[in-house]
Amino acid sequence: MKLFADSACDLSKPFFETNGVGLFPLRVHIGDQEYKDVLTIDSKQVYEEIRNGHHPKTSQASPEEMMAAFEELAAADEEGLYIAFSSELSGTYSTAVMVAEQVREEHPGLKLTIIDTKCASLGYGLIVEEAARMQQEGKPAEEIIARVRFMAEHMEHLFTVEDLDYMARGGRVSKTSAFVGGLLNIKPLLHVEDGKLVPLEKLRGRKKVLKRMLDVMEERGDRLGEQRIALSHGDDEPFALEMKQLIEERFHPLDIEIHLIGSAVGAHAGPGTLALFFLNKLE
């Protein structure tokens, strides 16, 4: 089975190459330049542009690239699984569904499953990694698909940002819910609910945000000592490492993976973001 994912999973280019996962890069626009996330732009460049007062924009993955990949899949009579970024945050999933329908007009035997994970960043990335591991282990397609659906349904996202204005500008949260309090050192805590970004609480200072994230993790997480946890950050690795240490001391998980938030997601989240991902049910 051929796996596909888009760049909003925030996994590295070597991951896609090593595991043979097809990549659909989202697009990042800075001024009059267009870049392919992961392939032709480094996310650090996006954060520098934001710090310099620029406002990068993003657009969904290329329908033409999807068309070529799905036609190749049909021609090879191979089964495919596209694990997609939340449909509430991007039109990429909807585009993939439409492209697959077009391909089926010429190739009615196309065997392709497209799953809207309702997840983002490494919450989405953990699912893609699990599918790739299962594929390497020779698990049957139906078992991989079932596991992907399960993880997508039970993936928790907790995150804080330096400035919700970045998300409000891009329409990722409404301006009315963008309760920003920079002058008072107010930090928002958010989560993902049915694929949408939803503010949870306001807290004063990073220390209180980290403690509250740990408390919510304990309230929602299932057997955290048996899980692989993920952290992604907006070009603030010390913040992520501080959180990693706190998680290890409190929950002793199997592993904690840390990645930089990629260009497409980072363009909206902005520098200083910290996101935490875990499952609320293991099985």
C-alpha positions as CSV (number, residue, x, y, z in Angstrom):
1,M,0.0,0.0,0.0
2,K,1.2,3.5,-0.9
3,L,1.0,6.1,1.9
4,F,0.5,9.8,1.2
5,A,0.5,12.8,3.6
6,D,0.8,16.5,3.3
7,S,3.4,18.8,4.8
8,A,1.1,20.0,7.7
9,C,2.1,16.8,9.6
10,D,5.4,18.7,10.3
11,L,7.6,15.6,9.5
12,S,11.0,16.0,7.9
13,K,11.9,15.5,4.3
14,P,14.2,12.5,5.3
15,F,11.1,10.9,6.9
16,F,9.2,11.0,3.6
17,E,12.2,9.8,1.6
18,T,13.2,6.9,4.0
19,N,9.7,5.6,4.4
20,G,8.5,6.0,0.8
21,V,5.6,8.2,1.9
22,G,4.3,10.5,-0.9
23,L,4.4,14.1,0.1
24,F,1.9,16.8,-1.0
25,P,3.5,20.1,0.1
26,L,1.3,23.0,1.1
27,R,2.4,26.3,-0.4
28,V,3.8,29.3,1.5
29,H,3.7,32.8,0.0
30,I,6.1,35.5,1.1
31,G,5.7,38.7,-0.9
32,D,5.5,37.6,-4.6
33,Q,7.4,34.4,-4.0
34,E,5.7,31.0,-3.7
35,Y,7.5,28.1,-1.9
36,K,6.7,24.4,-1.4
37,D,6.6,23.6,2.3
38,V,9.4,21.1,3.3
39,L,10.9,21.1,-0.2
40,T,11.9,24.7,-1.1
41,I,11.6,26.6,2.1
42,D,12.9,26.1,5.6
43,S,10.5,26.9,8.4
44,K,13.2,29.0,10.2
45,Q,13.0,31.4,7.2
46,V,9.2,31.8,7.8
47,Y,9.8,32.7,11.5
48,E,12.4,35.2,10.6
49,E,10.1,36.8,8.0
50,I,7.4,37.1,10.7
51,R,9.8,38.6,13.2
52,N,10.8,41.1,10.5
53,G,7.2,42.2,10.2
54,H,6.1,40.2,7.2
55,H,2.9,38.2,7.0
56,P,3.5,34.9,5.1
57,K,0.3,33.4,3.6
58,T,-0.4,29.7,2.8
59,S,-2.4,27.8,0.2
60,Q,-3.4,24.2,-0.1
61,A,-1.4,21.5,-1.8
62,S,-1.4,21.3,-5.7
63,P,-4.3,19.5,-7.3
64,E,-2.1,18.8,-10.3
65,E,0.4,16.9,-8.1
66,M,-2.4,15.0,-6.5
67,M,-3.8,14.1,-9.9
68,A,-0.4,12.8,-11.1
69,A,0.1,10.7,-7.9
70,F,-3.4,9.2,-8.0
71,E,-3.2,8.4,-11.7
72,E,0.1,6.7,-11.1
73,L,-1.5,4.7,-8.2
74,A,-4.3,3.6,-10.5
75,A,-2.0,2.6,-13.3
76,A,0.1,0.5,-11.0
77,D,-3.1,-1.1,-9.6
78,E,-1.8,-0.4,-6.1
79,E,-3.8,0.5,-3.0
80,G,-3.3,3.9,-1.5
81,L,-4.0,5.7,1.7
82,Y,-3.8,9.5,1.9
83,I,-3.7,10.7,5.6
84,A,-4.8,14.3,5.4
85,F,-4.5,17.6,7.4
86,S,-7.7,18.7,9.1
87,S,-10.4,19.8,6.7
88,E,-11.3,22.6,9.1
89,L,-7.9,24.2,8.7
90,S,-7.2,23.7,5.0
91,G,-9.0,22.9,1.7
92,T,-6.4,20.2,0.9
93,Y,-8.6,17.3,2.1
94,S,-11.6,18.5,0.0
95,T,-9.4,19.0,-3.0
96,A,-8.0,15.5,-2.7
97,V,-11.5,14.0,-2.6
98,M,-12.5,15.9,-5.7
99,V,-9.3,14.9,-7.5
100,A,-9.8,11.3,-6.6
101,E,-13.3,11.4,-8.1
102,Q,-12.0,12.9,-11.3
103,V,-9.3,10.1,-11.5
104,R,-12.0,7.5,-11.0
105,E,-13.8,8.7,-14.1
106,E,-10.9,7.4,-16.1
107,H,-9.8,4.7,-13.7
108,P,-12.8,3.3,-11.9
109,G,-10.6,0.7,-10.2
110,L,-8.7,3.3,-8.2
111,K,-8.1,1.9,-4.7
112,L,-7.6,5.0,-2.6
113,T,-8.8,5.8,0.9
114,I,-8.6,9.5,2.0
115,I,-8.9,10.2,5.7
116,D,-9.6,13.6,7.2
117,T,-7.6,13.3,10.5
118,K,-9.0,16.5,11.9
119,C,-5.4,16.8,13.3
120,A,-2.5,19.2,12.7
121,S,1.3,19.5,13.2
122,L,2.8,16.5,15.1
123,G,-0.6,15.3,16.3
124,Y,-1.1,14.5,12.6
125,G,2.5,13.5,12.3
126,L,2.2,10.9,15.0
127,I,-0.5,9.2,13.0
128,V,1.5,9.3,9.8
129,E,4.5,7.8,11.6
130,E,2.4,5.0,13.1
131,A,1.0,4.1,9.6
132,A,4.5,4.0,8.2
133,R,5.7,1.8,11.0
134,M,2.8,-0.6,10.5
135,Q,3.5,-0.7,6.8
136,Q,7.1,-1.6,7.4
137,E,6.0,-4.4,9.7
138,G,3.8,-5.8,6.9
139,K,0.5,-5.1,8.5
140,P,-2.5,-5.4,6.2
141,A,-4.1,-2.3,4.7
142,E,-7.4,-2.6,6.5
143,E,-5.5,-2.8,9.9
144,I,-3.5,0.3,9.1
145,I,-6.6,2.2,8.0
146,A,-8.4,1.2,11.2
147,R,-5.5,2.4,13.3
148,V,-5.3,5.7,11.5
149,R,-9.0,6.3,12.0
150,F,-8.7,5.4,15.7
151,M,-5.7,7.7,16.4
152,A,-7.3,10.6,14.5
153,E,-10.4,10.3,16.7
154,H,-8.4,10.2,19.9
155,M,-5.5,12.6,19.3
156,E,-5.3,15.4,21.8
157,H,-3.8,18.8,20.8
158,L,-2.8,21.3,23.5
159,F,-0.9,24.4,22.6
160,T,0.0,28.0,23.5
161,V,1.0,30.8,21.2
162,E,2.8,34.1,21.8
163,D,0.3,36.1,19.9
164,L,-3.2,34.9,18.7
165,D,-3.2,37.7,16.2
166,Y,-1.2,35.5,13.8
167,M,-4.1,32.9,13.8
168,A,-6.8,35.5,13.7
169,R,-5.3,37.2,10.6
170,G,-5.3,33.8,8.8
171,G,-8.8,32.9,9.9
172,R,-7.6,30.0,12.0
173,V,-9.4,31.4,15.1
174,S,-12.1,34.1,15.1
175,K,-11.1,37.6,16.0
176,T,-13.7,37.5,18.8
177,S,-12.0,34.5,20.3
178,A,-8.5,35.8,19.9
179,F,-8.2,36.9,23.5
180,V,-4.7,38.4,23.4
181,G,-3.1,40.0,26.5
182,G,0.5,40.6,25.6
183,L,0.9,43.6,27.8
184,L,-0.2,41.7,30.8
185,N,1.8,38.6,29.8
186,I,-1.4,36.6,29.3
187,K,-0.8,33.4,27.5
188,P,-3.7,31.6,25.8
189,L,-4.2,27.8,26.1
190,L,-6.0,26.2,23.1
191,H,-6.9,22.8,21.9
192,V,-8.4,21.2,18.8
193,E,-12.1,20.2,18.8
194,D,-13.5,18.4,15.8
195,G,-10.6,19.7,13.7
196,K,-11.0,23.4,14.8
197,L,-8.8,25.5,17.0
198,V,-10.6,26.4,20.2
199,P,-9.3,28.6,23.0
200,L,-9.6,27.0,26.4
201,E,-8.2,29.3,29.0
202,K,-6.1,32.4,29.7
203,L,-3.1,32.1,32.0
204,R,-0.5,34.6,33.1
205,G,3.1,33.6,32.2
206,R,4.7,30.6,30.6
207,K,5.2,28.7,33.8
208,K,1.5,28.6,34.6
209,V,0.8,27.6,31.0
210,L,3.2,24.7,31.2
211,K,1.7,23.5,34.5
212,R,-1.8,23.7,33.2
213,M,-0.9,21.8,30.0
214,L,0.5,19.1,32.2
215,D,-2.6,19.0,34.3
216,V,-4.9,18.8,31.3
217,M,-2.6,16.1,29.9
218,E,-3.1,14.1,33.1
219,E,-6.9,14.6,33.0
220,R,-7.3,13.6,29.3
221,G,-4.4,11.2,28.6
222,D,-4.7,7.4,28.7
223,R,-1.8,5.4,30.2
224,L,0.7,8.2,29.4
225,G,3.6,6.0,30.5
226,E,2.9,3.7,27.6
227,Q,2.7,6.4,24.9
228,R,4.9,8.2,22.4
229,I,4.3,11.9,23.0
230,A,5.1,14.7,20.6
231,L,6.0,18.4,21.0
232,S,6.3,20.9,18.3
233,H,7.6,24.5,18.7
234,G,7.7,27.8,16.8
235,D,11.5,28.2,16.7
236,D,11.8,28.1,20.5
237,E,13.5,24.8,21.3
238,P,14.4,25.8,24.9
239,F,10.7,26.1,25.6
240,A,10.0,22.7,24.1
241,L,13.0,21.1,26.1
242,E,11.6,22.6,29.3
243,M,8.3,21.0,28.6
244,K,9.9,17.7,27.7
245,Q,11.7,17.6,31.1
246,L,8.5,18.3,33.0
247,I,6.6,15.5,31.0
248,E,9.4,13.0,31.6
249,E,9.5,13.7,35.4
250,R,5.7,13.5,35.7
251,F,4.6,10.8,33.3
252,H,7.7,8.8,32.1
253,P,6.4,8.2,28.6
254,L,8.0,5.7,26.1
255,D,9.4,8.6,24.0
256,I,9.0,12.3,23.4
257,E,9.5,13.5,19.9
258,I,10.3,17.2,19.3
259,H,10.1,18.9,15.9
260,L,10.1,22.5,14.7
261,I,6.6,23.5,13.5
262,G,6.7,23.5,9.7
263,S,6.4,26.4,7.4
264,A,2.7,26.0,6.5
265,V,1.5,25.7,10.1
266,G,4.1,28.1,11.5
267,A,3.0,30.9,9.2
268,H,-0.2,31.0,11.1
269,A,0.9,30.0,14.6
270,G,4.0,32.3,14.7
271,P,7.2,32.2,16.7
272,G,7.1,31.1,20.3
273,T,4.3,28.5,19.8
274,L,4.4,25.3,21.8
275,A,2.2,22.4,21.0
276,L,1.7,19.1,22.8
277,F,0.2,15.9,21.4
278,F,-1.0,12.6,23.0
279,L,-3.8,10.1,22.9
280,N,-6.8,10.1,25.1
281,K,-7.3,6.4,24.5
282,L,-4.7,3.9,23.5
283,E,-6.9,1.1,22.3
